[in-house]
Amino acid sequence: MKASYDFRKGNRGRVAKAAPETRGKTRITIRLDEDLVEHFLKEADKTGGAKGYQTLMNEALRQHVEGKAPRLVDTLRKIVREELRAAG
């Protein structure tokens, strides 16, 4: 093992080089449940490196904040109706 290593020419990121820092982004520390992180990591892997897990999390949160994500109550109603139709 060497006494020191030179990482100046190393590649950053999981698959591709990281995009330059963009304005409007804030670095924070947050603790998330493992199952949620695993879900977004798997979804990121499905994109073949086109999107990272943090980008996917941002998109999901943005849909919720902008009211574009389906409301939980609407989803539950749809499921109950489908189940009642199937049982009836």
N, C-alpha and C positions, 0 to 999 in steps of 0.2 A: 504494500500500500504506500502511495506517495505521501509525502509530508503535507502537500497542498495540491489543489486542483484548480485549473483555470476554466471557468464556466462562461467567460465572456462571449464565446462563439456558440454557446449552447442554444438549442431551440426551446422556446417556451410554449406551454399549452399542452392539452391532452393529445391533440391530433395535429393541429396547425398552429402557426404563430398567432399569438394574441393580438387582437386589434389594439391600436393605440388608444390610450385613455381618452374617453369622450366626455364632453361637458355634460353636466346634469347627473352624473353618477356619484354616489356617496358610498364610501367604504364603511361598512359596519360589521359588528360581530353579532351573530344571531345563533340561537340554539334551536334546531329543528328536530322533529321526530325522525328516527332512522328510516322508517317505512316511507316517509315522504321524500327524503333525499334519495333513497333507492329507486323510487318510482321515476323521479326526474332524471337520475343517472341512466336508467334503462331507456327512457324516452330519448335522451341525448345520444345514446349509442345507436338507436334506430335511425337517427339522421345521418349516420356515417361521419360525424364530426362537423356537419354543417352548422349545428347549433349546440351550444353548451347547456349544461343543466341550469345554470343561473339565468341564462336568457329565457329558457322555457319557464322557469319560475316567475320571472318578470312578466312574461306574456300572460300567464295564468292569473297572476295578481291584477294585472292591468285590466283584463276582461272583467274580473269581479268588481273592481273599483269603478269602471265605466258602465257597469250594469249590462254588459254584453254576455256574461256567463249566465247559464240557466239558474234560476233560484232553486234552492233545495226543496222548498215546499212544492214547486211546480213539478220537479222531478219525482218526488214522492207520490204526488197525486197521479201522475202518469203511470207509475209502476203499480199502484193500487188498482187503478182502472183496468190495466192490462191483466192483472192477476184475477180480478173479479170476472172479467170477460172469459178468461180461460177456464175458470172454475164453474161458470154458470151454464 
